[in-house]
Amino acid sequence: MCDVCTVEGKDWKFMNGKHSNLVRSRLFNIYEGKVAHLSLCLIHDIELFMLGENRFLEEHLHLARQLATNKEKYASKV
Ligand SMILES: [Zn+2]
C-alpha cells in the first residue's frame, strides 16, 4: 500500500492503473538523526520529487500527522 494513499483513503491501484509498483522513498528532514521510510505509489513518488520534501508534507497534512504520531513505524537509523 502507498502510505499517502492509505492515510488519505485513496485507491492507489485505481489511481495508478497498470503502474502499481510501489517505490521505497526516504524523507531526510522530518526526524532528527533518523530517516523516515515511506512506500509511495508512482504518482506520489513523482509528486515528492517535483515538490520536495517540505512542500510535499504541506500538501499531505494527514501524512505529516501520521509521521509525527507514529514515529516508530516510519523512522530508522540513517
Ligand atoms: Zn499514493
N, CA, C, O and the ligand as a Tripos MOL2 file, in Angstrom:
@<TRIPOS>MOLECULE
protein
  313   311    79     0     0
PROTEIN
NO_CHARGES

@<TRIPOS>ATOM
      1 N           0.8310   -1.2030    0.0000 N.3       1 MET1
      2 CA          0.0000    0.0000    0.0000 C.3       1 MET1
      3 C           0.8660    1.2550    0.0000 C.2       1 MET1
      4 O           1.9050    1.3180    0.6580 O.2       1 MET1
      5 N           0.4140    2.2390   -0.7500 N.am      2 CYS2
      6 CA          1.0840    3.5420   -0.7230 C.3       2 CYS2
      7 C           0.7130    4.2410    0.5870 C.2       2 CYS2
      8 O          -0.4650    4.3310    0.9310 O.2       2 CYS2
      9 N           1.7070    4.7310    1.3130 N.am      3 ASP3
     10 CA          1.4270    5.3380    2.6170 C.3       3 ASP3
     11 C           0.5650    6.5950    2.4990 C.2       3 ASP3
     12 O          -0.2670    6.8560    3.3680 O.2       3 ASP3
     13 N           0.7520    7.3600    1.4550 N.am      4 VAL4
     14 CA         -0.0420    8.5770    1.2920 C.3       4 VAL4
     15 C          -1.4840    8.2250    0.9290 C.2       4 VAL4
     16 O          -2.4270    8.7250    1.5420 O.2       4 VAL4
     17 N          -1.6430    7.3680   -0.0630 N.am      5 CYS5
     18 CA         -2.9980    6.9620   -0.4550 C.3       5 CYS5
     19 C          -3.7330    6.3350    0.7230 C.2       5 CYS5
     20 O          -4.9290    6.5630    0.9030 O.2       5 CYS5
     21 N          -3.0250    5.5460    1.5250 N.am      6 THR6
     22 CA         -3.6520    4.8830    2.6590 C.3       6 THR6
     23 C          -4.2280    5.8900    3.6490 C.2       6 THR6
     24 O          -5.3860    5.7770    4.0500 O.2       6 THR6
     25 N          -3.4180    6.8770    4.0440 N.am      7 VAL7
     26 CA         -3.9180    7.8330    5.0450 C.3       7 VAL7
     27 C          -4.9920    8.7480    4.4520 C.2       7 VAL7
     28 O          -5.8250    9.2840    5.1820 O.2       7 VAL7
     29 N          -4.9730    8.9240    3.1400 N.am      8 GLU8
     30 CA         -5.9770    9.7870    2.5200 C.3       8 GLU8
     31 C          -7.1770    9.0010    1.9940 C.2       8 GLU8
     32 O          -8.0970    9.5670    1.4030 O.2       8 GLU8
     33 N          -7.1490    7.6860    2.2200 N.am      9 GLY9
     34 CA         -8.2830    6.8620    1.8200 C.3       9 GLY9
     35 C          -8.4440    6.7300    0.3150 C.2       9 GLY9
     36 O          -9.5570    6.5550   -0.1820 O.2       9 GLY9
     37 N          -7.3310    6.8140   -0.4140 N.am     10 LYS10
     38 CA         -7.4030    6.6990   -1.8690 C.3      10 LYS10
     39 C          -7.1020    5.2780   -2.3180 C.2      10 LYS10
     40 O          -6.3610    4.5370   -1.6720 O.2      10 LYS10
     41 N          -7.6940    4.9310   -3.4290 N.am     11 ASP11
     42 CA         -7.4610    3.6190   -4.0160 C.3      11 ASP11
     43 C          -6.2660    3.7150   -4.9470 C.2      11 ASP11
     44 O          -6.4060    4.0880   -6.1120 O.2      11 ASP11
     45 N          -5.0870    3.3760   -4.4310 N.am     12 TRP12
     46 CA         -3.8740    3.6360   -5.2040 C.3      12 TRP12
     47 C          -3.7840    2.7710   -6.4610 C.2      12 TRP12
     48 O          -3.2030    3.1890   -7.4630 O.2      12 TRP12
     49 N          -4.3480    1.5870   -6.4120 N.am     13 LYS13
     50 CA         -4.2860    0.7450   -7.6200 C.3      13 LYS13
     51 C          -5.1280    1.3550   -8.7280 C.2      13 LYS13
     52 O          -4.7590    1.3140   -9.9020 O.2      13 LYS13
     53 N          -6.2600    1.9180   -8.3400 N.am     14 PHE14
     54 CA         -7.1110    2.5790   -9.3220 C.3      14 PHE14
     55 C          -6.4150    3.8300   -9.8640 C.2      14 PHE14
     56 O          -6.4060    4.0650  -11.0720 O.2      14 PHE14
     57 N          -5.8350    4.6240   -8.9740 N.am     15 MET15
     58 CA         -5.2020    5.8730   -9.3920 C.3      15 MET15
     59 C          -4.0110    5.6580  -10.3120 C.2      15 MET15
     60 O          -3.7440    6.4640  -11.2030 O.2      15 MET15
     61 N          -3.3000    4.5630  -10.0840 N.am     16 ASN16
     62 CA         -2.0640    4.3470  -10.8230 C.3      16 ASN16
     63 C          -2.1970    3.3710  -11.9780 C.2      16 ASN16
     64 O          -1.2370    3.1400  -12.7130 O.2      16 ASN16
     65 N          -3.3680    2.8020  -12.1390 N.am     17 GLY17
     66 CA         -3.5870    1.8960  -13.2530 C.3      17 GLY17
     67 C          -2.5710    0.7790  -13.2720 C.2      17 GLY17
     68 O          -2.3590    0.1090  -12.2610 O.2      17 GLY17
     69 N          -1.9360    0.5720  -14.4220 N.am     18 LYS18
     70 CA         -1.0020   -0.5460  -14.5180 C.3      18 LYS18
     71 C           0.3320   -0.2530  -13.8350 C.2      18 LYS18
     72 O           1.1500   -1.1540  -13.6500 O.2      18 LYS18
     73 N           0.5520    1.0230  -13.4560 N.am     19 HIS19
     74 CA          1.7950    1.3510  -12.7540 C.3      19 HIS19
     75 C           1.5980    1.1500  -11.2600 C.2      19 HIS19
     76 O           1.6490    2.0990  -10.4780 O.2      19 HIS19
     77 N           1.3740   -0.0870  -10.8810 N.am     20 SER20
     78 CA          1.0220   -0.3040   -9.4840 C.3      20 SER20
     79 C           2.2040   -0.7510   -8.6360 C.2      20 SER20
     80 O           2.0190   -1.3130   -7.5570 O.2      20 SER20
     81 N           3.4190   -0.5030   -9.1200 N.am     21 ASN21
     82 CA          4.5760   -0.7970   -8.2820 C.3      21 ASN21
     83 C           4.7350    0.2780   -7.2150 C.2      21 ASN21
     84 O           4.4280    1.4490   -7.4390 O.2      21 ASN21
     85 N           5.2140   -0.1380   -6.0670 N.am     22 LEU22
     86 CA          5.4720    0.8310   -5.0110 C.3      22 LEU22
     87 C           6.9590    1.1310   -4.9490 C.2      22 LEU22
     88 O           7.7980    0.2670   -5.2020 O.2      22 LEU22
     89 N           7.2640    2.3580   -4.6120 N.am     23 VAL23
     90 CA          8.6450    2.8040   -4.5200 C.3      23 VAL23
     91 C           8.9510    3.0770   -3.0600 C.2      23 VAL23
     92 O           8.1510    3.6860   -2.3500 O.2      23 VAL23
     93 N          10.1240    2.6200   -2.6140 N.am     24 ARG24
     94 CA         10.5450    2.9510   -1.2520 C.3      24 ARG24
     95 C          11.2150    4.3150   -1.2950 C.2      24 ARG24
     96 O          12.2290    4.4950   -1.9690 O.2      24 ARG24
     97 N          10.6460    5.2710   -0.5750 N.am     25 SER25
     98 CA         11.2210    6.6130   -0.5610 C.3      25 SER25
     99 C          11.6530    6.9740    0.8460 C.2      25 SER25
    100 O          11.1580    6.4230    1.8290 O.2      25 SER25
    101 N          12.5730    7.8960    0.9230 N.am     26 ARG26
    102 CA         13.0730    8.3210    2.2200 C.3      26 ARG26
    103 C          12.9170    9.8270    2.3720 C.2      26 ARG26
    104 O          13.1370   10.5940    1.4340 O.2      26 ARG26
    105 N          12.5330   10.2270    3.5750 N.am     27 LEU27
    106 CA         12.4720   11.6430    3.9180 C.3      27 LEU27
    107 C          13.5720   11.9210    4.9270 C.2      27 LEU27
    108 O          13.7040   11.2230    5.9320 O.2      27 LEU27
    109 N          14.3470   12.9360    4.6470 N.am     28 PHE28
    110 CA         15.5410   13.1630    5.4770 C.3      28 PHE28
    111 C          15.3690   14.2770    6.4990 C.2      28 PHE28
    112 O          16.1330   14.3560    7.4610 O.2      28 PHE28
    113 N          14.3890   15.1250    6.3060 N.am     29 ASN29
    114 CA         14.3020   16.3150    7.1650 C.3      29 ASN29
    115 C          13.2740   16.2160    8.2750 C.2      29 ASN29
    116 O          13.1280   17.1440    9.0710 O.2      29 ASN29
    117 N          12.5690   15.1140    8.3350 N.am     30 ILE30
    118 CA         11.4420   15.0960    9.2640 C.3      30 ILE30
    119 C          11.8430   14.7020   10.6790 C.2      30 ILE30
    120 O          11.3550   15.2920   11.6430 O.2      30 ILE30
    121 N          12.7250   13.7120   10.8210 N.am     31 TYR31
    122 CA         13.1750   13.2910   12.1460 C.3      31 TYR31
    123 C          14.6340   13.6560   12.3240 C.2      31 TYR31
    124 O          15.4350   13.5440   11.3960 O.2      31 TYR31
    125 N          14.9670   14.0910   13.5180 N.am     32 GLU32
    126 CA         16.3540   14.4400   13.7610 C.3      32 GLU32
    127 C          17.2050   13.1750   13.8830 C.2      32 GLU32
    128 O          16.9480   12.3260   14.7370 O.2      32 GLU32
    129 N          18.2020   13.0600   13.0370 N.am     33 GLY33
    130 CA         19.1210   11.9340   13.0990 C.3      33 GLY33
    131 C          18.5710   10.6290   12.5670 C.2      33 GLY33
    132 O          19.2600    9.6080   12.5970 O.2      33 GLY33
    133 N          17.3350   10.6440   12.0780 N.am     34 LYS34
    134 CA         16.7500    9.4270   11.5300 C.3      34 LYS34
    135 C          16.0930    9.7180   10.1850 C.2      34 LYS34
    136 O          15.7550   10.8550    9.8580 O.2      34 LYS34
    137 N          15.9310    8.6590    9.4370 N.am     35 VAL35
    138 CA         15.2970    8.7730    8.1300 C.3      35 VAL35
    139 C          13.9050    8.1760    8.2220 C.2      35 VAL35
    140 O          13.7090    7.1310    8.8430 O.2      35 VAL35
    141 N          12.9570    8.8270    7.6150 N.am     36 ALA36
    142 CA         11.6030    8.2730    7.5480 C.3      36 ALA36
    143 C          11.4610    7.4990    6.2430 C.2      36 ALA36
    144 O          11.7610    8.0100    5.1640 O.2      36 ALA36
    145 N          10.9980    6.2560    6.3630 N.am     37 HIS37
    146 CA         10.8130    5.4250    5.1740 C.3      37 HIS37
    147 C           9.3350    5.3690    4.8070 C.2      37 HIS37
    148 O           8.4780    5.1230    5.6550 O.2      37 HIS37
    149 N           9.0550    5.5990    3.5350 N.am     38 LEU38
    150 CA          7.6830    5.5540    3.0540 C.3      38 LEU38
    151 C           7.5980    4.6370    1.8480 C.2      38 LEU38
    152 O           8.5480    4.5180    1.0740 O.2      38 LEU38
    153 N           6.4560    3.9940    1.7000 N.am     39 SER39
    154 CA          6.1480    3.3100    0.4390 C.3      39 SER39
    155 C           5.2470    4.2440   -0.3450 C.2      39 SER39
    156 O           4.1960    4.6560    0.1450 O.2      39 SER39
    157 N           5.6500    4.5760   -1.5490 N.am     40 LEU40
    158 CA          4.8530    5.5080   -2.3480 C.3      40 LEU40
    159 C           4.4720    4.8890   -3.6840 C.2      40 LEU40
    160 O           5.2440    4.1430   -4.2880 O.2      40 LEU40
    161 N           3.2680    5.2150   -4.1290 N.am     41 CYS41
    162 CA          2.8830    4.8360   -5.4810 C.3      41 CYS41
    163 C           3.5930    5.7730   -6.4540 C.2      41 CYS41
    164 O           4.2050    6.7590   -6.0440 O.2      41 CYS41
    165 N           3.5090    5.4630   -7.7190 N.am     42 LEU42
    166 CA          4.2280    6.2420   -8.7220 C.3      42 LEU42
    167 C           3.8210    7.7130   -8.6940 C.2      42 LEU42
    168 O           4.6710    8.6000   -8.7690 O.2      42 LEU42
    169 N           2.5310    7.9640   -8.5870 N.am     43 ILE43
    170 CA          2.0310    9.3430   -8.5750 C.3      43 ILE43
    171 C           2.6260   10.1280   -7.4130 C.2      43 ILE43
    172 O           3.0950   11.2530   -7.5880 O.2      43 ILE43
    173 N           2.6040    9.5300   -6.2330 N.am     44 HIS44
    174 CA          3.1110   10.2550   -5.0750 C.3      44 HIS44
    175 C           4.6290   10.3300   -5.0560 C.2      44 HIS44
    176 O           5.2010   11.2770   -4.5160 O.2      44 HIS44
    177 N           5.2770    9.3440   -5.6380 N.am     45 ASP45
    178 CA          6.7310    9.4090   -5.7380 C.3      45 ASP45
    179 C           7.1420   10.5600   -6.6480 C.2      45 ASP45
    180 O           8.0710   11.3030   -6.3320 O.2      45 ASP45
    181 N           6.4630   10.7060   -7.7590 N.am     46 ILE46
    182 CA          6.7530   11.8100   -8.6800 C.3      46 ILE46
    183 C           6.4340   13.1440   -8.0030 C.2      46 ILE46
    184 O           7.1810   14.1140   -8.1290 O.2      46 ILE46
    185 N           5.3150   13.1690   -7.2860 N.am     47 GLU47
    186 CA          4.9280   14.4010   -6.5960 C.3      47 GLU47
    187 C           5.9910   14.8140   -5.5690 C.2      47 GLU47
    188 O           6.3400   15.9890   -5.4570 O.2      47 GLU47
    189 N           6.4880   13.8430   -4.8350 N.am     48 LEU48
    190 CA          7.5330   14.1340   -3.8530 C.3      48 LEU48
    191 C           8.7690   14.7000   -4.5470 C.2      48 LEU48
    192 O           9.3810   15.6560   -4.0720 O.2      48 LEU48
    193 N           9.1170   14.1030   -5.6600 N.am     49 PHE49
    194 CA         10.2770   14.5630   -6.4210 C.3      49 PHE49
    195 C          10.0740   15.9950   -6.9370 C.2      49 PHE49
    196 O          10.9870   16.8190   -6.8810 O.2      49 PHE49
    197 N           8.8760   16.2730   -7.4330 N.am     50 MET50
    198 CA          8.5850   17.5870   -8.0010 C.3      50 MET50
    199 C           8.4960   18.6770   -6.9260 C.2      50 MET50
    200 O           9.0070   19.7820   -7.1050 O.2      50 MET50
    201 N           7.8460   18.3500   -5.8150 N.am     51 LEU51
    202 CA          7.5840   19.3720   -4.8020 C.3      51 LEU51
    203 C           8.7310   19.5370   -3.8190 C.2      51 LEU51
    204 O           8.9590   20.6230   -3.2870 O.2      51 LEU51
    205 N           9.4420   18.4540   -3.5860 N.am     52 GLY52
    206 CA         10.4120   18.4720   -2.4960 C.3      52 GLY52
    207 C           9.6990   18.0880   -1.2130 C.2      52 GLY52
    208 O           8.4740   18.1420   -1.0980 O.2      52 GLY52
    209 N          10.5320   17.6950   -0.2480 N.am     53 GLU53
    210 CA         10.0010   17.1120    0.9790 C.3      53 GLU53
    211 C           9.0480   18.0440    1.7480 C.2      53 GLU53
    212 O           7.9690   17.6200    2.1640 O.2      53 GLU53
    213 N           9.4390   19.2820    1.9310 N.am     54 ASN54
    214 CA          8.6420   20.1760    2.7710 C.3      54 ASN54
    215 C           7.2890   20.4980    2.1490 C.2      54 ASN54
    216 O           6.2590   20.4370    2.8210 O.2      54 ASN54
    217 N           7.2950   20.8330    0.8880 N.am     55 ARG55
    218 CA          6.0250   21.1640    0.2430 C.3      55 ARG55
    219 C           5.1480   19.9260    0.0950 C.2      55 ARG55
    220 O           3.9220   20.0130    0.1530 O.2      55 ARG55
    221 N           5.7840   18.7790   -0.0950 N.am     56 PHE56
    222 CA          5.0310   17.5300   -0.1780 C.3      56 PHE56
    223 C           4.2500   17.2890    1.1190 C.2      56 PHE56
    224 O           3.0840   16.8960    1.0890 O.2      56 PHE56
    225 N           4.9060   17.5280    2.2500 N.am     57 LEU57
    226 CA          4.2300   17.3380    3.5370 C.3      57 LEU57
    227 C           3.1430   18.3840    3.7620 C.2      57 LEU57
    228 O           2.1250   18.0990    4.3920 O.2      57 LEU57
    229 N           3.3580   19.5950    3.2500 N.am     58 GLU58
    230 CA          2.3080   20.6090    3.3340 C.3      58 GLU58
    231 C           1.0750   20.2040    2.5430 C.2      58 GLU58
    232 O          -0.0580   20.4820    2.9360 O.2      58 GLU58
    233 N           1.3230   19.5430    1.4220 N.am     59 GLU59
    234 CA          0.2100   19.0860    0.5910 C.3      59 GLU59
    235 C          -0.5070   17.8900    1.2060 C.2      59 GLU59
    236 O          -1.6830   17.6520    0.9310 O.2      59 GLU59
    237 N           0.2050   17.1450    2.0340 N.am     60 HIS60
    238 CA         -0.3440   15.9130    2.6120 C.3      60 HIS60
    239 C          -0.2750   15.9760    4.1310 C.2      60 HIS60
    240 O           0.5370   15.3110    4.7740 O.2      60 HIS60
    241 N          -1.1520   16.7960    4.6730 N.am     61 LEU61
    242 CA         -1.1070   17.0170    6.1210 C.3      61 LEU61
    243 C          -1.4780   15.7760    6.9210 C.2      61 LEU61
    244 O          -1.0020   15.5880    8.0400 O.2      61 LEU61
    245 N          -2.3250   14.9340    6.3490 N.am     62 HIS62
    246 CA         -2.6580   13.6820    7.0490 C.3      62 HIS62
    247 C          -1.4100   12.8190    7.1980 C.2      62 HIS62
    248 O          -1.1760   12.2020    8.2370 O.2      62 HIS62
    249 N          -0.6250   12.7940    6.1380 N.am     63 LEU63
    250 CA          0.6140   12.0300    6.1940 C.3      63 LEU63
    251 C           1.5660   12.6390    7.2220 C.2      63 LEU63
    252 O           2.1840   11.9240    8.0110 O.2      63 LEU63
    253 N           1.6760   13.9640    7.2030 N.am     64 ALA64
    254 CA          2.5650   14.6410    8.1540 C.3      64 ALA64
    255 C           2.1660   14.2940    9.5880 C.2      64 ALA64
    256 O           3.0200   14.0570   10.4420 O.2      64 ALA64
    257 N           0.8630   14.2670    9.8350 N.am     65 ARG65
    258 CA          0.3940   13.9370   11.1820 C.3      65 ARG65
    259 C           0.7250   12.4800   11.5160 C.2      65 ARG65
    260 O           1.1440   12.1730   12.6320 O.2      65 ARG65
    261 N           0.5340   11.5880   10.5460 N.am     66 GLN66
    262 CA          0.8960   10.1760   10.7360 C.3      66 GLN66
    263 C           2.3690   10.0330   11.1090 C.2      66 GLN66
    264 O           2.7260    9.3000   12.0320 O.2      66 GLN66
    265 N           3.2080   10.7460   10.3750 N.am     67 LEU67
    266 CA          4.6470   10.6520   10.6070 C.3      67 LEU67
    267 C           5.0020   11.1640   12.0000 C.2      67 LEU67
    268 O           5.9190   10.6590   12.6470 O.2      67 LEU67
    269 N           4.2590   12.1770   12.4480 N.am     68 ALA68
    270 CA          4.5320   12.7480   13.7700 C.3      68 ALA68
    271 C           4.0690   11.8220   14.8820 C.2      68 ALA68
    272 O           4.7230   11.7270   15.9210 O.2      68 ALA68
    273 N           2.9420   11.1320   14.6770 N.am     69 THR69
    274 CA          2.3810   10.3380   15.7680 C.3      69 THR69
    275 C           2.8500    8.8800   15.7460 C.2      69 THR69
    276 O           2.7870    8.2000   16.7700 O.2      69 THR69
    277 N           3.3140    8.3960   14.6070 N.am     70 ASN70
    278 CA          3.7700    7.0010   14.5140 C.3      70 ASN70
    279 C           5.2440    6.9250   14.1480 C.2      70 ASN70
    280 O           5.6360    6.2270   13.2130 O.2      70 ASN70
    281 N           6.0350    7.6460   14.8920 N.am     71 LYS71
    282 CA          7.4540    7.7350   14.5610 C.3      71 LYS71
    283 C           8.1210    6.3500   14.4890 C.2      71 LYS71
    284 O           8.9380    6.0900   13.6050 O.2      71 LYS71
    285 N           7.7560    5.4630   15.4420 N.am     72 GLU72
    286 CA          8.3940    4.1310   15.4820 C.3      72 GLU72
    287 C           8.1670    3.3660   14.1910 C.2      72 GLU72
    288 O           9.0080    2.5760   13.7630 O.2      72 GLU72
    289 N           7.0140    3.6140   13.5740 N.am     73 LYS73
    290 CA          6.6750    2.8670   12.3740 C.3      73 LYS73
    291 C           7.5210    3.2960   11.1700 C.2      73 LYS73
    292 O           7.8710    2.4710   10.3260 O.2      73 LYS73
    293 N           7.8420    4.5740   11.0980 N.am     74 TYR74
    294 CA          8.4780    5.0950    9.8880 C.3      74 TYR74
    295 C           9.9720    5.3560   10.0220 C.2      74 TYR74
    296 O          10.7160    5.3000    9.0430 O.2      74 TYR74
    297 N          10.4010    5.6420   11.2540 N.am     75 ALA75
    298 CA         11.7900    6.0920   11.4090 C.3      75 ALA75
    299 C          12.7620    4.9240   11.4760 C.2      75 ALA75
    300 O          12.4480    3.8740   12.0370 O.2      75 ALA75
    301 N          13.9290    5.1110   10.9090 N.am     76 SER76
    302 CA         15.0130    4.1690   11.1250 C.3      76 SER76
    303 C          16.3180    4.9320   11.0840 C.2      76 SER76
    304 O          16.3920    6.0490   10.5730 O.2      76 SER76
    305 N          17.3380    4.3120   11.6270 N.am     77 LYS77
    306 CA         18.6290    4.9950   11.6760 C.3      77 LYS77
    307 C          19.1660    5.1950   10.2700 C.2      77 LYS77
    308 O          18.8860    4.4130    9.3610 O.2      77 LYS77
    309 N          19.9290    6.2410   10.1120 N.am     78 VAL78
    310 CA         20.4690    6.6110    8.7960 C.3      78 VAL78
    311 C          21.3570    5.4940    8.2560 C.2      78 VAL78
    312 O          21.9040    5.6160    7.1600 O.2      78 VAL78
    313 ZN         -0.1620    7.1620   -3.4530 Zn       79 ZN79
@<TRIPOS>BOND
     1     1     2 1
     2     2     3 1
     3     3     4 2
     4     3     5 am
     5     5     6 1
     6     6     7 1
     7     7     8 2
     8     7     9 am
     9     9    10 1
    10    10    11 1
    11    11    12 2
    12    11    13 am
    13    13    14 1
    14    14    15 1
    15    15    16 2
    16    15    17 am
    17    17    18 1
    18    18    19 1
    19    19    20 2
    20    19    21 am
    21    21    22 1
    22    22    23 1
    23    23    24 2
    24    23    25 am
    25    25    26 1
    26    26    27 1
    27    27    28 2
    28    27    29 am
    29    29    30 1
    30    30    31 1
    31    31    32 2
    32    31    33 am
    33    33    34 1
    34    34    35 1
    35    35    36 2
    36    35    37 am
    37    37    38 1
    38    38    39 1
    39    39    40 2
    40    39    41 am
    41    41    42 1
    42    42    43 1
    43    43    44 2
    44    43    45 am
    45    45    46 1
    46    46    47 1
    47    47    48 2
    48    47    49 am
    49    49    50 1
    50    50    51 1
    51    51    52 2
    52    51    53 am
    53    53    54 1
    54    54    55 1
    55    55    56 2
    56    55    57 am
    57    57    58 1
    58    58    59 1
    59    59    60 2
    60    59    61 am
    61    61    62 1
    62    62    63 1
    63    63    64 2
    64    63    65 am
    65    65    66 1
    66    66    67 1
    67    67    68 2
    68    67    69 am
    69    69    70 1
    70    70    71 1
    71    71    72 2
    72    71    73 am
    73    73    74 1
    74    74    75 1
    75    75    76 2
    76    75    77 am
    77    77    78 1
    78    78    79 1
    79    79    80 2
    80    79    81 am
    81    81    82 1
    82    82    83 1
    83    83    84 2
    84    83    85 am
    85    85    86 1
    86    86    87 1
    87    87    88 2
    88    87    89 am
    89    89    90 1
    90    90    91 1
    91    91    92 2
    92    91    93 am
    93    93    94 1
    94    94    95 1
    95    95    96 2
    96    95    97 am
    97    97    98 1
    98    98    99 1
    99    99   100 2
   100    99   101 am
   101   101   102 1
   102   102   103 1
   103   103   104 2
   104   103   105 am
   105   105   106 1
   106   106   107 1
   107   107   108 2
   108   107   109 am
   109   109   110 1
   110   110   111 1
   111   111   112 2
   112   111   113 am
   113   113   114 1
   114   114   115 1
   115   115   116 2
   116   115   117 am
   117   117   118 1
   118   118   119 1
   119   119   120 2
   120   119   121 am
   121   121   122 1
   122   122   123 1
   123   123   124 2
   124   123   125 am
   125   125   126 1
   126   126   127 1
   127   127   128 2
   128   127   129 am
   129   129   130 1
   130   130   131 1
   131   131   132 2
   132   131   133 am
   133   133   134 1
   134   134   135 1
   135   135   136 2
   136   135   137 am
   137   137   138 1
   138   138   139 1
   139   139   140 2
   140   139   141 am
   141   141   142 1
   142   142   143 1
   143   143   144 2
   144   143   145 am
   145   145   146 1
   146   146   147 1
   147   147   148 2
   148   147   149 am
   149   149   150 1
   150   150   151 1
   151   151   152 2
   152   151   153 am
   153   153   154 1
   154   154   155 1
   155   155   156 2
   156   155   157 am
   157   157   158 1
   158   158   159 1
   159   159   160 2
   160   159   161 am
   161   161   162 1
   162   162   163 1
   163   163   164 2
   164   163   165 am
   165   165   166 1
   166   166   167 1
   167   167   168 2
   168   167   169 am
   169   169   170 1
   170   170   171 1
   171   171   172 2
   172   171   173 am
   173   173   174 1
   174   174   175 1
   175   175   176 2
   176   175   177 am
   177   177   178 1
   178   178   179 1
   179   179   180 2
   180   179   181 am
   181   181   182 1
   182   182   183 1
   183   183   184 2
   184   183   185 am
   185   185   186 1
   186   186   187 1
   187   187   188 2
   188   187   189 am
   189   189   190 1
   190   190   191 1
   191   191   192 2
   192   191   193 am
   193   193   194 1
   194   194   195 1
   195   195   196 2
   196   195   197 am
   197   197   198 1
   198   198   199 1
   199   199   200 2
   200   199   201 am
   201   201   202 1
   202   202   203 1
   203   203   204 2
   204   203   205 am
   205   205   206 1
   206   206   207 1
   207   207   208 2
   208   207   209 am
   209   209   210 1
   210   210   211 1
   211   211   212 2
   212   211   213 am
   213   213   214 1
   214   214   215 1
   215   215   216 2
   216   215   217 am
   217   217   218 1
   218   218   219 1
   219   219   220 2
   220   219   221 am
   221   221   222 1
   222   222   223 1
   223   223   224 2
   224   223   225 am
   225   225   226 1
   226   226   227 1
   227   227   228 2
   228   227   229 am
   229   229   230 1
   230   230   231 1
   231   231   232 2
   232   231   233 am
   233   233   234 1
   234   234   235 1
   235   235   236 2
   236   235   237 am
   237   237   238 1
   238   238   239 1
   239   239   240 2
   240   239   241 am
   241   241   242 1
   242   242   243 1
   243   243   244 2
   244   243   245 am
   245   245   246 1
   246   246   247 1
   247   247   248 2
   248   247   249 am
   249   249   250 1
   250   250   251 1
   251   251   252 2
   252   251   253 am
   253   253   254 1
   254   254   255 1
   255   255   256 2
   256   255   257 am
   257   257   258 1
   258   258   259 1
   259   259   260 2
   260   259   261 am
   261   261   262 1
   262   262   263 1
   263   263   264 2
   264   263   265 am
   265   265   266 1
   266   266   267 1
   267   267   268 2
   268   267   269 am
   269   269   270 1
   270   270   271 1
   271   271   272 2
   272   271   273 am
   273   273   274 1
   274   274   275 1
   275   275   276 2
   276   275   277 am
   277   277   278 1
   278   278   279 1
   279   279   280 2
   280   279   281 am
   281   281   282 1
   282   282   283 1
   283   283   284 2
   284   283   285 am
   285   285   286 1
   286   286   287 1
   287   287   288 2
   288   287   289 am
   289   289   290 1
   290   290   291 1
   291   291   292 2
   292   291   293 am
   293   293   294 1
   294   294   295 1
   295   295   296 2
   296   295   297 am
   297   297   298 1
   298   298   299 1
   299   299   300 2
   300   299   301 am
   301   301   302 1
   302   302   303 1
   303   303   304 2
   304   303   305 am
   305   305   306 1
   306   306   307 1
   307   307   308 2
   308   307   309 am
   309   309   310 1
   310   310   311 1
   311   311   312 2
@<TRIPOS>SUBSTRUCTURE
     1 MET1         2 RESIDUE 1 A MET
     2 CYS2         6 RESIDUE 1 A CYS
     3 ASP3        10 RESIDUE 1 A ASP
     4 VAL4        14 RESIDUE 1 A VAL
     5 CYS5        18 RESIDUE 1 A CYS
     6 THR6        22 RESIDUE 1 A THR
     7 VAL7        26 RESIDUE 1 A VAL
     8 GLU8        30 RESIDUE 1 A GLU
     9 GLY9        34 RESIDUE 1 A GLY
    10 LYS10       38 RESIDUE 1 A LYS
    11 ASP11       42 RESIDUE 1 A ASP
    12 TRP12       46 RESIDUE 1 A TRP
    13 LYS13       50 RESIDUE 1 A LYS
    14 PHE14       54 RESIDUE 1 A PHE
    15 MET15       58 RESIDUE 1 A MET
    16 ASN16       62 RESIDUE 1 A ASN
    17 GLY17       66 RESIDUE 1 A GLY
    18 LYS18       70 RESIDUE 1 A LYS
    19 HIS19       74 RESIDUE 1 A HIS
    20 SER20       78 RESIDUE 1 A SER
    21 ASN21       82 RESIDUE 1 A ASN
    22 LEU22       86 RESIDUE 1 A LEU
    23 VAL23       90 RESIDUE 1 A VAL
    24 ARG24       94 RESIDUE 1 A ARG
    25 SER25       98 RESIDUE 1 A SER
    26 ARG26      102 RESIDUE 1 A ARG
    27 LEU27      106 RESIDUE 1 A LEU
    28 PHE28      110 RESIDUE 1 A PHE
    29 ASN29      114 RESIDUE 1 A ASN
    30 ILE30      118 RESIDUE 1 A ILE
    31 TYR31      122 RESIDUE 1 A TYR
    32 GLU32      126 RESIDUE 1 A GLU
    33 GLY33      130 RESIDUE 1 A GLY
    34 LYS34      134 RESIDUE 1 A LYS
    35 VAL35      138 RESIDUE 1 A VAL
    36 ALA36      142 RESIDUE 1 A ALA
    37 HIS37      146 RESIDUE 1 A HIS
    38 LEU38      150 RESIDUE 1 A LEU
    39 SER39      154 RESIDUE 1 A SER
    40 LEU40      158 RESIDUE 1 A LEU
    41 CYS41      162 RESIDUE 1 A CYS
    42 LEU42      166 RESIDUE 1 A LEU
    43 ILE43      170 RESIDUE 1 A ILE
    44 HIS44      174 RESIDUE 1 A HIS
    45 ASP45      178 RESIDUE 1 A ASP
    46 ILE46      182 RESIDUE 1 A ILE
    47 GLU47      186 RESIDUE 1 A GLU
    48 LEU48      190 RESIDUE 1 A LEU
    49 PHE49      194 RESIDUE 1 A PHE
    50 MET50      198 RESIDUE 1 A MET
    51 LEU51      202 RESIDUE 1 A LEU
    52 GLY52      206 RESIDUE 1 A GLY
    53 GLU53      210 RESIDUE 1 A GLU
    54 ASN54      214 RESIDUE 1 A ASN
    55 ARG55      218 RESIDUE 1 A ARG
    56 PHE56      222 RESIDUE 1 A PHE
    57 LEU57      226 RESIDUE 1 A LEU
    58 GLU58      230 RESIDUE 1 A GLU
    59 GLU59      234 RESIDUE 1 A GLU
    60 HIS60      238 RESIDUE 1 A HIS
    61 LEU61      242 RESIDUE 1 A LEU
    62 HIS62      246 RESIDUE 1 A HIS
    63 LEU63      250 RESIDUE 1 A LEU
    64 ALA64      254 RESIDUE 1 A ALA
    65 ARG65      258 RESIDUE 1 A ARG
    66 GLN66      262 RESIDUE 1 A GLN
    67 LEU67      266 RESIDUE 1 A LEU
    68 ALA68      270 RESIDUE 1 A ALA
    69 THR69      274 RESIDUE 1 A THR
    70 ASN70      278 RESIDUE 1 A ASN
    71 LYS71      282 RESIDUE 1 A LYS
    72 GLU72      286 RESIDUE 1 A GLU
    73 LYS73      290 RESIDUE 1 A LYS
    74 TYR74      294 RESIDUE 1 A TYR
    75 ALA75      298 RESIDUE 1 A ALA
    76 SER76      302 RESIDUE 1 A SER
    77 LYS77      306 RESIDUE 1 A LYS
    78 VAL78      310 RESIDUE 1 A VAL
    79 ZN79       313 GROUP 0 **** ****
